[in-house]
């Protein structure tokens, strides 16, 4: 009975891991689409005033950062299930190396960092343009 129960828990952990991992990458794809829309609105949409560009850049960056934070949380949750899966497999003398899962976490961290750095640059750029446009008014 205990053998079937631990196997059932393992199978559920596998399902939960796959769900959380898919959610993580789905959220990051959503953040990428939102990021693209923000960049388009800030740099290519000529209907926005300078102050509106600053507002869109800041609001968009915060929204993208929030989505990335949720993706990171999904990754942490997936890691909990992965740790339990590894422990179960080791108790069964399975040989799991686990290198790929670690690279996924590092890759997501690098991607989020690059998006955040780009957003900081974008905010500084449009804020500088706005300040410059104020100087040209007089």
ChimeraX commands (.cxc) that place a marker at each C-alpha (Angstrom):
marker #1 position 0.00,0.00,0.00 radius 0.5
marker #1 position 2.75,2.47,0.92 radius 0.5
marker #1 position 4.59,1.62,-2.31 radius 0.5
marker #1 position 1.60,2.57,-4.48 radius 0.5
marker #1 position 1.02,5.70,-2.43 radius 0.5
marker #1 position 4.58,6.97,-2.87 radius 0.5
marker #1 position 4.41,6.15,-6.59 radius 0.5
marker #1 position 1.15,8.11,-6.85 radius 0.5
marker #1 position 2.74,11.07,-5.07 radius 0.5
marker #1 position 5.70,10.86,-7.44 radius 0.5
marker #1 position 3.42,10.86,-10.48 radius 0.5
marker #1 position 1.52,13.85,-9.12 radius 0.5
marker #1 position 4.80,15.66,-8.45 radius 0.5
marker #1 position 5.79,15.02,-12.08 radius 0.5
marker #1 position 2.49,16.50,-13.29 radius 0.5
marker #1 position 2.82,19.50,-10.97 radius 0.5
marker #1 position 6.40,20.09,-12.08 radius 0.5
marker #1 position 5.42,20.06,-15.74 radius 0.5
marker #1 position 2.49,22.41,-15.06 radius 0.5
marker #1 position 4.62,24.92,-13.12 radius 0.5
marker #1 position 7.41,24.77,-15.69 radius 0.5
marker #1 position 4.98,25.39,-18.57 radius 0.5
marker #1 position 3.39,28.23,-16.60 radius 0.5
marker #1 position 6.80,29.79,-16.03 radius 0.5
marker #1 position 7.72,29.87,-19.70 radius 0.5
marker #1 position 4.20,30.90,-20.73 radius 0.5
marker #1 position 4.36,33.88,-18.39 radius 0.5
marker #1 position 7.76,34.84,-19.75 radius 0.5
marker #1 position 6.39,34.69,-23.30 radius 0.5
marker #1 position 3.54,36.95,-22.18 radius 0.5
marker #1 position 6.06,39.36,-20.66 radius 0.5
marker #1 position 7.95,39.37,-23.97 radius 0.5
marker #1 position 4.80,40.29,-25.90 radius 0.5
marker #1 position 3.95,43.07,-23.43 radius 0.5
marker #1 position 7.57,44.28,-23.61 radius 0.5
marker #1 position 7.32,44.46,-27.39 radius 0.5
marker #1 position 4.11,46.46,-27.18 radius 0.5
marker #1 position 5.68,48.88,-24.69 radius 0.5
marker #1 position 8.75,49.39,-26.88 radius 0.5
marker #1 position 6.51,50.00,-29.89 radius 0.5
marker #1 position 4.36,52.48,-27.96 radius 0.5
marker #1 position 7.34,54.36,-26.58 radius 0.5
marker #1 position 9.50,54.56,-29.70 radius 0.5
marker #1 position 7.27,54.10,-32.76 radius 0.5
marker #1 position 3.87,55.52,-31.84 radius 0.5
marker #1 position 4.01,59.18,-32.85 radius 0.5
marker #1 position 0.65,60.03,-31.25 radius 0.5
marker #1 position 2.07,60.01,-27.72 radius 0.5
marker #1 position 3.43,63.14,-26.11 radius 0.5
marker #1 position 6.77,63.05,-24.29 radius 0.5
marker #1 position 5.14,62.77,-20.87 radius 0.5
marker #1 position 2.87,59.98,-22.11 radius 0.5
marker #1 position 5.93,58.11,-23.37 radius 0.5
marker #1 position 7.49,58.37,-19.91 radius 0.5
marker #1 position 4.26,57.11,-18.32 radius 0.5
marker #1 position 3.95,54.20,-20.74 radius 0.5
marker #1 position 7.61,53.28,-20.23 radius 0.5
marker #1 position 7.32,53.27,-16.44 radius 0.5
marker #1 position 3.94,51.52,-16.30 radius 0.5
marker #1 position 4.98,48.98,-18.92 radius 0.5
marker #1 position 8.27,48.26,-17.16 radius 0.5
marker #1 position 6.45,47.68,-13.87 radius 0.5
marker #1 position 3.90,45.42,-15.54 radius 0.5
marker #1 position 6.60,43.39,-17.30 radius 0.5
marker #1 position 8.56,43.15,-14.05 radius 0.5
marker #1 position 5.44,41.87,-12.27 radius 0.5
marker #1 position 4.89,39.19,-14.93 radius 0.5
marker #1 position 8.57,38.21,-14.73 radius 0.5
marker #1 position 8.25,37.97,-10.95 radius 0.5
marker #1 position 5.33,35.59,-11.36 radius 0.5
marker #1 position 7.36,33.53,-13.83 radius 0.5
marker #1 position 10.22,33.39,-11.31 radius 0.5
marker #1 position 7.77,32.25,-8.60 radius 0.5
marker #1 position 6.48,29.52,-10.93 radius 0.5
marker #1 position 10.08,28.40,-11.37 radius 0.5
marker #1 position 10.61,28.25,-7.62 radius 0.5
marker #1 position 7.42,26.23,-7.22 radius 0.5
marker #1 position 8.53,23.86,-9.97 radius 0.5
marker #1 position 11.83,23.45,-8.14 radius 0.5
marker #1 position 10.01,22.18,-5.05 radius 0.5
marker #1 position 8.41,19.40,-7.06 radius 0.5
marker #1 position 11.67,18.68,-8.85 radius 0.5
marker #1 position 13.51,18.27,-5.54 radius 0.5
marker #1 position 10.88,15.80,-4.34 radius 0.5
marker #1 position 11.07,13.91,-7.64 radius 0.5
marker #1 position 14.85,13.66,-7.40 radius 0.5
marker #1 position 14.64,12.44,-3.80 radius 0.5
marker #1 position 12.15,9.76,-4.81 radius 0.5
marker #1 position 14.27,8.67,-7.78 radius 0.5
marker #1 position 17.39,8.47,-5.63 radius 0.5
marker #1 position 15.52,6.38,-3.08 radius 0.5
marker #1 position 14.83,3.98,-5.96 radius 0.5
marker #1 position 18.52,4.09,-6.98 radius 0.5
marker #1 position 17.76,5.91,-10.22 radius 0.5
marker #1 position 20.63,7.87,-11.70 radius 0.5
marker #1 position 19.42,11.40,-12.41 radius 0.5
marker #1 position 21.99,14.04,-13.32 radius 0.5
marker #1 position 19.73,17.11,-13.30 radius 0.5
marker #1 position 21.97,19.58,-15.11 radius 0.5
marker #1 position 19.33,20.83,-17.54 radius 0.5
marker #1 position 16.88,21.96,-14.87 radius 0.5
marker #1 position 19.52,24.18,-13.28 radius 0.5
marker #1 position 20.33,25.84,-16.61 radius 0.5
marker #1 position 16.66,26.71,-17.12 radius 0.5
marker #1 position 16.63,28.67,-13.88 radius 0.5
marker #1 position 19.85,30.47,-14.78 radius 0.5
marker #1 position 18.58,31.24,-18.26 radius 0.5
marker #1 position 15.38,32.75,-16.88 radius 0.5
marker #1 position 17.40,34.86,-14.42 radius 0.5
marker #1 position 19.60,36.18,-17.24 radius 0.5
marker #1 position 16.55,36.96,-19.39 radius 0.5
marker #1 position 14.77,38.81,-16.59 radius 0.5
marker #1 position 17.94,40.75,-15.80 radius 0.5
marker #1 position 18.37,41.78,-19.44 radius 0.5
marker #1 position 14.74,42.86,-19.70 radius 0.5
marker #1 position 15.08,44.90,-16.50 radius 0.5
marker #1 position 18.28,46.58,-17.73 radius 0.5
marker #1 position 16.65,47.39,-21.06 radius 0.5
marker #1 position 13.64,48.86,-19.26 radius 0.5
marker #1 position 15.89,51.03,-17.10 radius 0.5
marker #1 position 17.64,52.28,-20.24 radius 0.5
marker #1 position 14.29,52.91,-21.95 radius 0.5
marker #1 position 12.94,54.89,-18.98 radius 0.5
marker #1 position 16.12,56.96,-18.79 radius 0.5
marker #1 position 16.00,57.58,-22.56 radius 0.5
marker #1 position 12.39,58.77,-22.68 radius 0.5
marker #1 position 12.80,60.76,-19.47 radius 0.5
marker #1 position 15.86,62.45,-20.97 radius 0.5
marker #1 position 13.91,63.17,-24.16 radius 0.5
marker #1 position 11.09,64.63,-22.08 radius 0.5
marker #1 position 13.45,66.87,-20.08 radius 0.5
marker #1 position 15.15,67.93,-23.32 radius 0.5
marker #1 position 11.78,68.80,-24.87 radius 0.5
marker #1 position 10.97,70.99,-21.84 radius 0.5
marker #1 position 14.18,72.92,-22.46 radius 0.5
marker #1 position 13.23,73.49,-26.10 radius 0.5
marker #1 position 9.81,74.95,-25.21 radius 0.5
marker #1 position 11.15,78.29,-24.01 radius 0.5
marker link #1:1,2 radius 0.2
marker link #1:2,3 radius 0.2
marker link #1:3,4 radius 0.2
marker link #1:4,5 radius 0.2
marker link #1:5,6 radius 0.2
marker link #1:6,7 radius 0.2
marker link #1:7,8 radius 0.2
marker link #1:8,9 radius 0.2
marker link #1:9,10 radius 0.2
marker link #1:10,11 radius 0.2
marker link #1:11,12 radius 0.2
marker link #1:12,13 radius 0.2
marker link #1:13,14 radius 0.2
marker link #1:14,15 radius 0.2
marker link #1:15,16 radius 0.2
marker link #1:16,17 radius 0.2
marker link #1:17,18 radius 0.2
marker link #1:18,19 radius 0.2
marker link #1:19,20 radius 0.2
marker link #1:20,21 radius 0.2
marker link #1:21,22 radius 0.2
marker link #1:22,23 radius 0.2
marker link #1:23,24 radius 0.2
marker link #1:24,25 radius 0.2
marker link #1:25,26 radius 0.2
marker link #1:26,27 radius 0.2
marker link #1:27,28 radius 0.2
marker link #1:28,29 radius 0.2
marker link #1:29,30 radius 0.2
marker link #1:30,31 radius 0.2
marker link #1:31,32 radius 0.2
marker link #1:32,33 radius 0.2
marker link #1:33,34 radius 0.2
marker link #1:34,35 radius 0.2
marker link #1:35,36 radius 0.2
marker link #1:36,37 radius 0.2
marker link #1:37,38 radius 0.2
marker link #1:38,39 radius 0.2
marker link #1:39,40 radius 0.2
marker link #1:40,41 radius 0.2
marker link #1:41,42 radius 0.2
marker link #1:42,43 radius 0.2
marker link #1:43,44 radius 0.2
marker link #1:44,45 radius 0.2
marker link #1:45,46 radius 0.2
marker link #1:46,47 radius 0.2
marker link #1:47,48 radius 0.2
marker link #1:48,49 radius 0.2
marker link #1:49,50 radius 0.2
marker link #1:50,51 radius 0.2
marker link #1:51,52 radius 0.2
marker link #1:52,53 radius 0.2
marker link #1:53,54 radius 0.2
marker link #1:54,55 radius 0.2
marker link #1:55,56 radius 0.2
marker link #1:56,57 radius 0.2
marker link #1:57,58 radius 0.2
marker link #1:58,59 radius 0.2
marker link #1:59,60 radius 0.2
marker link #1:60,61 radius 0.2
marker link #1:61,62 radius 0.2
marker link #1:62,63 radius 0.2
marker link #1:63,64 radius 0.2
marker link #1:64,65 radius 0.2
marker link #1:65,66 radius 0.2
marker link #1:66,67 radius 0.2
marker link #1:67,68 radius 0.2
marker link #1:68,69 radius 0.2
marker link #1:69,70 radius 0.2
marker link #1:70,71 radius 0.2
marker link #1:71,72 radius 0.2
marker link #1:72,73 radius 0.2
marker link #1:73,74 radius 0.2
marker link #1:74,75 radius 0.2
marker link #1:75,76 radius 0.2
marker link #1:76,77 radius 0.2
marker link #1:77,78 radius 0.2
marker link #1:78,79 radius 0.2
marker link #1:79,80 radius 0.2
marker link #1:80,81 radius 0.2
marker link #1:81,82 radius 0.2
marker link #1:82,83 radius 0.2
marker link #1:83,84 radius 0.2
marker link #1:84,85 radius 0.2
marker link #1:85,86 radius 0.2
marker link #1:86,87 radius 0.2
marker link #1:87,88 radius 0.2
marker link #1:88,89 radius 0.2
marker link #1:89,90 radius 0.2
marker link #1:90,91 radius 0.2
marker link #1:91,92 radius 0.2
marker link #1:92,93 radius 0.2
marker link #1:93,94 radius 0.2
marker link #1:94,95 radius 0.2
marker link #1:95,96 radius 0.2
marker link #1:96,97 radius 0.2
marker link #1:97,98 radius 0.2
marker link #1:98,99 radius 0.2
marker link #1:99,100 radius 0.2
marker link #1:100,101 radius 0.2
marker link #1:101,102 radius 0.2
marker link #1:102,103 radius 0.2
marker link #1:103,104 radius 0.2
marker link #1:104,105 radius 0.2
marker link #1:105,106 radius 0.2
marker link #1:106,107 radius 0.2
marker link #1:107,108 radius 0.2
marker link #1:108,109 radius 0.2
marker link #1:109,110 radius 0.2
marker link #1:110,111 radius 0.2
marker link #1:111,112 radius 0.2
marker link #1:112,113 radius 0.2
marker link #1:113,114 radius 0.2
marker link #1:114,115 radius 0.2
marker link #1:115,116 radius 0.2
marker link #1:116,117 radius 0.2
marker link #1:117,118 radius 0.2
marker link #1:118,119 radius 0.2
marker link #1:119,120 radius 0.2
marker link #1:120,121 radius 0.2
marker link #1:121,122 radius 0.2
marker link #1:122,123 radius 0.2
marker link #1:123,124 radius 0.2
marker link #1:124,125 radius 0.2
marker link #1:125,126 radius 0.2
marker link #1:126,127 radius 0.2
marker link #1:127,128 radius 0.2
marker link #1:128,129 radius 0.2
marker link #1:129,130 radius 0.2
marker link #1:130,131 radius 0.2
marker link #1:131,132 radius 0.2
marker link #1:132,133 radius 0.2
marker link #1:133,134 radius 0.2
marker link #1:134,135 radius 0.2
marker link #1:135,136 radius 0.2
marker link #1:136,137 radius 0.2
marker link #1:137,138 radius 0.2
view
